[in-house]
Structures are given as structure tokens and as C-alpha cells.
């Protein structure tokens, strides 16, 4: 490889690094504050009258997985537990299936955070809602005593859960749009850790790089 090619590649790498640094970011304190605010919204929404299963809890677990530092993934879990203690607990095995589904969604989102995009958020929300429907209704079939423990009982459990699934999916999609939308808006107003760089995407970044060259 020629010397000129090496120089060009080095310049290209520097420009890519500059572009990456210029993308708006947010400090850990700001992220945690937003997480606490969204957690409070989820708690209030769950404790006030609402359509069955139309709550922000699923969206809160998804948001926490994608955005919050790992140690703060407990925030939605604490919110779920606190509201369950107020509303009322139920069979621990069914509760375990609910908590297990939510935690699986949160850790899936955490594993995908490097691929953060509208598409991955949408897919995670849809997959989380479906998994919640199938797993929790199977748990209700097994341990609630409401259904016969055969295939017809399982089918009846899933059939009875369809209206709840509709609300659960709607709540996950709606509150995910609210949480991630507000987060994206907040990004533009967050102080940038590199104030010497442009904090806006698009033409401002490109023009500044052009002027430097």
C-alpha cells in the first residue's frame, strides 16, 4: 500500500472519529435521572385506573436495557415489585413467569444496545409482547387452577388472554414511542462532553469538517 493511501486512510479514520464524537451524547447522571422519571411515570400509570395490561412496564424494561447503565437495570424490577405489593400479589410461580419475561426482555435489549435503532426497538417490543403472552398464559394454565391441564385448557387460556395481549402490545408500543421519543429529544439539549465539537448531526458537522480541511 502506497504512502499516499496510508495518509488518506488515516485522514478518513480521523474524520470518522470526529463525526462519532460529534453525535449528541448524555452523561450517566442524566441517563439515570431520565430512568428515574420514567420509572415514576410507570409506577403512577400502573397504580391509577387504566385498561387491563395497558401499562408502561414492558416499555420501561426495554428502555432500561437499551439506554441505562447495567447497574440500573434493577429500576424497572423495583417498580414492578413495588406496584405488585400495592395492587396485590398472586401465585408466586405465575409472578415468576411475569418477572422472568420482563427480565429476559431487558437483558435482550441490553445485548442489542450496540445495534440501537428504531427497528431493533420495534422488534424487541413485538417479541417481548409475544413472549409475555405465551409464557404467562401458559403459567396461568398450569398453576391458576382455572383451566383443565390438557390441550383444551391451554387453548382456552390463550383464547382468554387475547384481549389482554392486545392491550399489552398496544401499551408496549405506545410507551416505547413515548420513552424513546423523549430520550431522543433530550439528547439534543444535553451538554456535550466535547464542547469543542459540534453537537448537531448533519450539515453542521460536514461543514465544520470541510472548513478544517
Backbone bond lengths (Angstrom), bond angles and torsions (degrees), N, CA, C in turn:
res aa  C-N    CA-C-N  psi(-1)  N-CA   C-N-CA  omega(-1)  CA-C   N-CA-C  phi
1 X - - - 1.460 - - 1.531 108.95 -
2 X 1.342 116.94 133.57 1.453 121.00 -175.90 1.518 111.17 -71.52
3 X 1.355 114.12 162.49 1.457 119.74 178.40 1.520 110.87 -62.40
4 X 1.346 115.90 -40.42 1.469 119.57 179.95 1.527 111.10 -61.64
5 X 1.337 116.52 -40.42 1.465 120.19 179.18 1.520 110.72 -63.83
6 X 1.343 116.33 -40.18 1.467 119.87 177.51 1.515 111.63 -62.36
7 X 1.332 116.08 -41.83 1.470 120.45 179.52 1.520 110.62 -63.98
8 X 1.349 116.01 -42.87 1.465 120.02 -179.80 1.525 110.78 -63.93
9 X 1.346 117.06 -41.45 1.463 120.28 178.70 1.522 111.06 -65.45
10 X 1.308 117.14 -38.71 1.462 120.79 178.23 1.521 111.29 -63.82
11 X 1.344 116.23 -43.55 1.466 120.38 178.01 1.523 110.75 -63.72
12 X 1.345 116.08 -40.39 1.473 119.38 179.47 1.524 110.66 -63.68
13 X 1.335 117.17 -40.64 1.464 120.82 179.12 1.523 111.35 -64.11
14 X 1.332 115.83 -41.29 1.465 119.51 178.77 1.518 111.20 -63.46
15 X 1.325 116.12 -40.56 1.476 119.30 -180.00 1.531 111.15 -67.29
16 X 1.333 116.54 -39.90 1.467 119.05 176.90 1.523 110.85 -63.06
17 X 1.332 116.81 -39.83 1.462 120.11 177.99 1.518 111.09 -64.29
18 X 1.330 115.90 -37.89 1.464 119.99 178.60 1.520 110.84 -67.12
19 X 1.336 116.77 -41.93 1.463 120.71 177.35 1.523 111.06 -60.67
20 X 1.343 116.41 -43.53 1.467 120.66 -179.59 1.521 110.84 -63.29
21 X 1.317 116.42 -43.40 1.466 119.76 -179.34 1.504 111.86 -68.02
22 X 1.331 116.78 -25.09 1.460 119.92 -177.67 1.515 113.15 -81.10
23 X 1.335 116.96 -12.84 1.462 119.07 177.70 1.523 109.31 -67.60
24 X 1.348 118.09 135.06 1.460 120.05 -178.59 1.516 111.95 -54.31
25 X 1.321 116.72 139.79 1.454 121.79 176.54 1.518 108.58 -136.58
26 X 1.312 116.46 178.26 1.452 119.99 -175.02 1.524 108.90 -141.99
27 X 1.324 116.29 141.80 1.452 120.11 179.83 1.525 110.65 -69.28
28 X 1.334 115.69 161.06 1.459 120.83 -179.72 1.528 110.86 -61.42
29 X 1.351 116.73 -37.51 1.469 120.00 179.96 1.524 110.75 -62.32
30 X 1.336 116.17 -41.74 1.468 119.53 179.00 1.525 110.73 -64.64
31 X 1.338 116.21 -41.72 1.461 120.17 179.22 1.520 111.33 -61.16
32 X 1.330 115.60 -45.06 1.464 119.74 -179.81 1.524 110.26 -64.69
33 X 1.323 117.62 -40.22 1.465 120.82 178.32 1.534 110.64 -60.76
34 X 1.326 116.18 -45.53 1.466 119.73 178.35 1.528 110.34 -62.55
35 X 1.333 116.41 -41.13 1.458 119.98 177.88 1.521 112.11 -60.56
36 X 1.330 117.07 -40.96 1.469 121.06 179.03 1.526 110.47 -66.34
37 X 1.327 116.96 -41.09 1.473 120.77 178.57 1.528 110.36 -62.20
38 X 1.331 116.88 -46.43 1.458 120.33 179.98 1.529 111.29 -66.07
39 X 1.331 116.44 -34.55 1.466 119.98 176.38 1.521 110.53 -63.98
40 X 1.337 116.66 -42.46 1.464 120.84 177.88 1.529 110.59 -62.23
41 X 1.331 116.44 -41.13 1.472 120.44 177.60 1.529 110.36 -61.16
42 X 1.334 116.30 -42.78 1.466 120.27 -179.91 1.531 111.58 -64.07
43 X 1.334 116.80 -42.23 1.472 120.85 179.42 1.526 110.40 -63.10
44 X 1.331 116.24 -48.32 1.474 120.33 -179.24 1.526 110.46 -62.39
45 X 1.329 116.49 -43.59 1.468 120.16 -178.33 1.519 111.67 -64.23
46 X 1.328 116.77 -34.83 1.466 119.56 -179.32 1.522 112.17 -76.16
47 X 1.335 117.08 -28.69 1.462 120.30 -177.14 1.524 112.97 -89.45
48 X 1.319 117.67 -12.56 1.462 121.62 177.50 1.527 108.96 -99.59
49 X 1.344 117.78 159.92 1.469 120.00 -177.98 1.532 112.24 -56.60
50 X 1.323 116.28 134.66 1.460 121.85 -179.38 1.525 108.20 -159.00
51 X 1.339 117.46 159.70 1.471 119.09 175.09 1.524 110.29 -60.72
52 X 1.321 117.22 145.51 1.465 121.46 -178.56 1.517 110.88 -51.04
53 X 1.334 115.91 128.03 1.470 124.63 175.13 1.531 114.59 69.18
54 X 1.315 117.59 0.87 1.472 119.51 176.25 1.529 107.40 -89.65
55 X 1.333 115.31 82.65 1.458 121.20 -176.78 1.528 109.64 -133.47
56 X 1.346 117.38 165.86 1.468 120.47 178.76 1.524 113.60 -84.36
57 X 1.321 119.77 3.80 1.461 120.26 -170.30 1.536 112.16 -61.90
58 X 1.317 117.49 -48.21 1.465 119.41 179.27 1.519 111.57 -59.98
59 X 1.326 116.72 -44.32 1.462 120.99 179.13 1.523 111.57 -64.44
60 X 1.333 116.87 -34.50 1.468 120.45 178.89 1.524 110.93 -65.71
61 X 1.331 117.47 -41.64 1.467 120.28 177.00 1.529 110.63 -64.53
62 X 1.326 117.03 -39.98 1.467 120.66 178.82 1.529 110.46 -65.33
63 X 1.320 116.39 -46.46 1.467 120.38 179.83 1.527 110.82 -61.76
64 X 1.314 116.45 -43.85 1.467 120.45 -179.29 1.522 110.88 -61.32
65 X 1.327 116.70 -41.38 1.452 119.99 179.78 1.519 113.16 -65.02
66 X 1.307 116.35 -42.77 1.461 120.55 -178.08 1.533 112.81 -74.99
67 X 1.324 117.56 -36.68 1.463 120.22 -165.49 1.527 114.59 -112.49
68 X 1.314 118.58 -42.08 1.465 119.92 -171.29 1.524 112.32 -77.92
69 X 1.337 117.68 153.01 1.467 120.54 171.33 1.529 110.10 -58.64
70 X 1.323 116.65 152.24 1.471 121.10 -171.05 1.526 112.96 -57.36
71 X 1.330 117.29 -37.93 1.464 119.10 -176.49 1.521 112.40 -66.29
72 X 1.331 117.31 -17.78 1.467 120.34 -178.57 1.527 112.59 -97.57
73 X 1.335 117.24 10.43 1.458 119.87 174.54 1.526 111.62 -66.58
74 X 1.335 116.01 -12.84 1.471 119.63 178.14 1.528 112.02 -75.43
75 X 1.320 118.23 -15.92 1.473 120.32 -177.30 1.526 112.53 -55.89
76 X 1.337 119.92 -54.13 1.465 118.56 179.29 1.517 113.44 -64.14
77 X 1.340 116.19 -31.97 1.465 119.93 178.00 1.524 110.88 -63.79
78 X 1.334 116.59 -42.77 1.463 120.81 177.85 1.526 111.07 -65.88
79 X 1.328 116.01 -37.36 1.471 120.03 178.28 1.521 110.69 -64.04
80 X 1.333 116.67 -42.87 1.464 120.52 178.61 1.521 110.80 -63.64
81 X 1.325 116.37 -45.11 1.459 120.41 -178.46 1.521 111.24 -65.17
82 X 1.336 117.33 -44.49 1.470 120.86 -178.98 1.523 111.33 -61.82
83 X 1.321 116.99 -43.07 1.465 119.37 -179.29 1.524 111.65 -71.62
84 X 1.347 116.99 -33.10 1.467 119.32 175.37 1.526 110.97 -63.32
85 X 1.328 116.54 -39.20 1.471 119.92 179.78 1.520 111.15 -65.76
86 X 1.343 116.61 -31.24 1.467 120.27 178.69 1.522 110.79 -79.11
87 X 1.328 116.35 -47.82 1.465 120.74 -177.11 1.525 111.15 -71.15
88 X 1.321 115.43 -39.44 1.463 120.35 -178.77 1.515 110.79 132.52
89 X 1.321 116.19 137.30 1.457 120.49 178.91 1.531 110.00 -88.09
90 X 1.335 116.04 173.49 1.465 121.92 -179.30 1.522 107.31 -147.46
91 X 1.299 118.21 -167.33 1.462 122.11 -176.27 1.529 110.53 -50.17
92 X 1.337 116.19 126.97 1.458 119.95 -173.13 1.519 112.66 -62.52
93 X 1.321 117.66 -27.40 1.458 119.98 179.74 1.532 111.30 -72.08
94 X 1.334 115.44 -38.08 1.466 118.85 176.16 1.526 109.84 -69.72
95 X 1.343 116.27 -40.05 1.464 119.66 176.10 1.528 110.35 -60.70
96 X 1.333 117.08 -39.89 1.463 120.49 179.53 1.525 111.37 -62.06
97 X 1.342 116.01 -36.79 1.467 118.88 178.13 1.528 111.14 -66.95
98 X 1.328 116.73 -37.34 1.471 120.89 178.11 1.528 110.20 -65.69
99 X 1.325 116.07 -50.77 1.464 120.37 -178.47 1.534 110.72 -64.85
100 X 1.336 116.19 -38.07 1.458 119.33 178.72 1.519 112.36 -63.05
101 X 1.332 116.54 -40.75 1.470 120.44 177.53 1.521 110.93 -62.40
102 X 1.317 116.30 -47.46 1.464 119.90 -179.17 1.527 111.63 -61.98
103 X 1.329 116.79 -43.38 1.458 119.66 179.86 1.527 111.13 -65.64
104 X 1.326 117.09 -38.49 1.469 120.00 177.77 1.526 110.49 -62.18
105 X 1.326 116.70 -40.20 1.467 120.29 178.16 1.524 110.63 -64.72
106 X 1.344 116.81 -43.69 1.460 120.84 -179.23 1.525 111.34 -61.91
107 X 1.330 117.15 -44.65 1.460 119.84 -178.57 1.530 111.83 -73.60
108 X 1.330 116.90 -28.70 1.463 119.44 172.94 1.521 110.23 -64.93
109 X 1.330 116.34 -45.35 1.469 120.34 177.36 1.522 110.80 -61.82
110 X 1.337 116.30 -39.54 1.473 119.99 178.90 1.532 110.57 -63.41
111 X 1.328 116.58 -39.98 1.466 120.48 179.01 1.525 111.92 -67.07
112 X 1.345 116.71 -26.01 1.467 121.25 -177.80 1.522 113.44 -97.70
113 X 1.332 117.88 6.38 1.466 119.06 -171.32 1.531 112.64 -63.86
114 X 1.325 118.49 -25.55 1.462 120.21 176.33 1.526 111.28 -73.02
115 X 1.320 116.46 -14.67 1.471 120.92 176.52 1.531 110.34 -108.00
116 X 1.300 116.53 27.17 1.466 122.85 -177.60 1.527 110.46 -54.44
117 X 1.303 115.83 121.92 1.465 121.94 177.26 1.521 108.40 -164.84
118 X 1.304 115.67 169.60 1.466 120.41 176.80 1.530 109.93 -58.00
119 X 1.341 116.66 -41.13 1.457 120.86 -176.55 1.530 111.46 -65.17
120 X 1.335 117.37 -45.83 1.467 119.21 -178.53 1.529 111.27 -67.58
121 X 1.331 117.65 -34.91 1.466 120.45 176.07 1.527 110.30 -63.84
122 X 1.327 116.13 -44.79 1.467 120.92 -179.87 1.528 111.14 -62.39
123 X 1.329 116.75 -47.40 1.464 121.09 -179.01 1.528 110.52 -63.57
124 X 1.342 116.68 -41.79 1.466 120.00 179.06 1.528 110.97 -63.51
125 X 1.322 117.00 -39.98 1.471 120.80 178.76 1.527 111.00 -64.30
126 X 1.327 116.67 -46.06 1.467 120.50 -179.79 1.530 111.19 -64.71
127 X 1.340 115.89 -46.57 1.469 119.69 -179.17 1.521 111.11 -65.10
128 X 1.330 117.24 -38.75 1.460 120.55 178.66 1.519 112.15 -64.26
129 X 1.326 116.27 -42.02 1.470 119.97 178.90 1.523 111.44 -64.36
130 X 1.328 116.48 -42.27 1.467 120.35 179.15 1.524 111.36 -65.33
131 X 1.338 116.18 -45.18 1.466 119.51 179.58 1.525 110.49 -62.18
132 X 1.324 116.71 -41.60 1.466 120.95 179.05 1.531 110.23 -60.79
133 X 1.316 117.02 -43.15 1.466 121.34 -179.54 1.525 111.38 -61.80
134 X 1.324 116.82 -51.17 1.463 120.22 -174.96 1.530 112.09 -69.63
135 X 1.317 117.41 -41.67 1.469 119.96 -175.40 1.520 111.91 -74.29
136 X 1.335 116.92 -46.63 1.466 118.63 -175.90 1.523 111.81 -71.22
137 X 1.323 117.29 -34.46 1.465 118.12 177.82 1.529 111.52 -72.02
138 X 1.328 116.89 -30.61 1.457 119.55 173.05 1.530 110.51 -66.74
139 X 1.335 116.06 -37.73 1.467 120.07 177.55 1.527 110.89 -65.78
140 X 1.326 117.02 -41.14 1.469 120.71 177.03 1.524 110.00 -61.91
141 X 1.318 116.93 -41.86 1.467 121.29 178.20 1.528 111.53 -61.10
142 X 1.323 116.22 -40.71 1.461 119.83 -176.50 1.524 113.43 -74.73
143 X 1.337 116.85 -40.95 1.457 118.84 -164.69 1.527 116.02 -121.94
144 X 1.317 117.80 -4.18 1.465 117.20 -178.74 1.525 113.00 -82.16
145 X 1.333 116.68 -22.62 1.456 120.02 -175.38 1.513 113.26 79.21
146 X 1.326 117.52 6.76 1.462 121.51 -177.81 1.533 112.30 -86.50
147 X 1.332 117.26 -18.59 1.468 120.65 -173.10 1.525 110.28 -130.63
148 X 1.330 115.21 154.48 1.451 120.56 172.11 1.528 109.13 -67.59
149 X 1.318 116.15 142.79 1.461 120.24 -177.32 1.525 111.15 -85.93
150 X 1.326 114.79 57.69 1.463 121.19 174.39 1.526 107.54 -138.08
151 X 1.334 116.00 -176.49 1.462 119.18 -175.55 1.524 112.04 -62.58
152 X 1.347 116.72 -38.44 1.472 118.80 -180.00 1.521 111.01 -64.72
153 X 1.331 117.01 -35.43 1.454 119.91 176.55 1.515 111.80 -66.94
154 X 1.329 117.40 -40.70 1.467 121.41 177.04 1.521 110.93 -62.92
155 X 1.335 115.70 -43.75 1.466 119.98 178.59 1.534 110.61 -62.15
156 X 1.332 116.37 -39.87 1.464 120.01 178.53 1.525 110.99 -64.66
157 X 1.328 116.38 -38.13 1.465 120.12 178.63 1.528 111.22 -63.61
158 X 1.327 115.99 -44.55 1.467 119.23 178.71 1.523 111.66 -66.87
159 X 1.318 115.74 -38.55 1.469 119.43 179.61 1.525 110.49 -64.07
160 X 1.330 116.93 -42.94 1.465 120.51 179.10 1.529 111.80 -67.79
161 X 1.332 116.62 -24.10 1.461 119.87 -177.45 1.508 114.73 -85.74
162 X 1.341 118.08 -7.21 1.467 120.46 -176.41 1.530 112.94 -59.63
163 X 1.348 119.56 -46.59 1.476 118.03 177.54 1.529 112.84 -59.54
164 X 1.323 117.44 -36.77 1.460 121.31 178.37 1.532 110.63 -69.00
165 X 1.336 116.15 -37.17 1.461 119.97 177.29 1.520 111.04 -63.18
166 X 1.325 115.93 -40.35 1.465 120.02 179.56 1.523 110.19 -59.57
167 X 1.333 115.99 -45.08 1.465 119.90 179.40 1.527 111.48 -69.51
168 X 1.331 116.70 -38.73 1.458 120.76 179.83 1.524 111.12 -62.90
169 X 1.324 116.35 -46.20 1.467 120.80 178.59 1.525 110.98 -63.19
170 X 1.334 116.12 -43.96 1.468 119.79 178.95 1.525 110.89 -61.54
171 X 1.345 116.57 -42.43 1.465 120.23 179.09 1.512 112.02 -64.59
172 X 1.341 117.23 -42.40 1.463 120.56 179.69 1.527 110.93 -62.03
173 X 1.339 116.63 -45.84 1.457 119.95 -178.42 1.527 111.64 -68.70
174 X 1.329 116.13 -43.59 1.470 119.61 -178.23 1.523 111.65 -64.06
175 X 1.324 116.89 -51.37 1.462 119.45 -176.40 1.532 112.23 -72.82
176 X 1.327 117.76 -27.74 1.461 118.95 172.92 1.523 110.11 -63.99
177 X 1.333 116.01 -42.23 1.465 119.43 177.36 1.528 110.71 -62.01
178 X 1.340 116.79 -40.61 1.468 120.53 179.72 1.523 110.97 -66.58
179 X 1.332 117.39 -50.63 1.467 121.03 -175.62 1.525 111.86 -64.88
180 X 1.323 116.72 -49.82 1.465 119.09 -178.03 1.527 111.30 -71.96
181 X 1.333 117.10 -32.11 1.463 119.83 175.82 1.515 111.41 -63.75
182 X 1.323 117.11 -46.71 1.466 120.69 178.23 1.533 111.12 -64.43
183 X 1.328 115.83 -37.01 1.468 119.23 178.01 1.525 110.99 -63.34
184 X 1.320 117.02 -44.42 1.463 120.19 179.91 1.526 111.38 -64.49
185 X 1.329 116.93 -38.03 1.465 119.98 176.50 1.528 109.85 -64.94
186 X 1.334 116.45 -43.43 1.469 120.40 -179.27 1.522 112.17 -62.22
187 X 1.339 116.70 -29.82 1.463 120.19 -179.66 1.524 112.03 -57.56
188 X 1.323 114.90 -37.05 1.462 118.32 -175.19 1.522 112.35 -73.22
189 X 1.327 116.76 -18.29 1.461 120.04 -179.54 1.525 112.30 -104.97
190 X 1.331 116.56 -1.25 1.465 119.93 -178.35 1.526 109.96 -76.93
191 X 1.341 117.89 142.51 1.467 120.25 175.01 1.522 109.85 -62.56
192 X 1.318 116.44 136.14 1.454 120.29 -179.11 1.522 109.91 -87.49
193 X 1.349 117.58 136.77 1.464 119.76 -179.46 1.520 113.16 -67.91
194 X 1.357 117.45 -14.35 1.458 121.28 176.38 1.519 107.90 -121.48
195 X 1.338 118.80 80.39 1.460 120.45 -175.17 1.515 113.51 -64.96
196 X 1.347 117.60 -14.51 1.459 119.70 178.34 1.519 111.90 -75.61
197 X 1.353 115.98 -10.92 1.452 120.20 179.75 1.523 110.26 -105.87
198 X 1.314 115.30 156.12 1.461 120.23 177.13 1.518 109.34 -65.80
199 X 1.320 117.25 137.59 1.458 120.56 -177.95 1.519 112.31 -100.62
200 X 1.321 117.59 15.40 1.456 120.65 179.87 1.517 109.79 -118.78
201 X 1.324 114.98 150.71 1.444 120.37 175.63 1.523 109.16 -81.60
202 X 1.344 114.21 176.41 1.448 119.49 167.12 1.503 114.99 81.56
203 X 1.361 114.27 -136.47 1.446 120.63 -169.44 1.515 112.83 -66.12
204 X 1.331 118.02 -33.46 1.461 119.90 -178.43 1.523 110.50 -63.23
205 X 1.341 116.98 -41.17 1.462 120.60 178.87 1.524 109.77 -65.07
206 X 1.324 115.90 -48.91 1.458 119.87 -177.03 1.522 111.59 -62.03
207 X 1.348 116.08 -42.24 1.461 118.98 -178.55 1.516 111.35 -65.81
208 X 1.363 117.36 -38.81 1.460 120.11 179.89 1.519 110.51 -65.56
209 X 1.325 117.10 -38.52 1.459 119.91 178.81 1.518 110.87 -68.67
210 X 1.332 116.25 -36.94 1.454 120.03 178.26 1.517 111.13 -64.49
211 X 1.343 116.61 -42.31 1.458 120.60 179.61 1.524 112.13 -63.36
212 X 1.367 116.55 -37.07 1.458 120.17 179.85 1.509 111.80 -67.82
213 X 1.351 115.71 -35.46 1.450 119.00 -179.46 1.525 110.06 -79.77
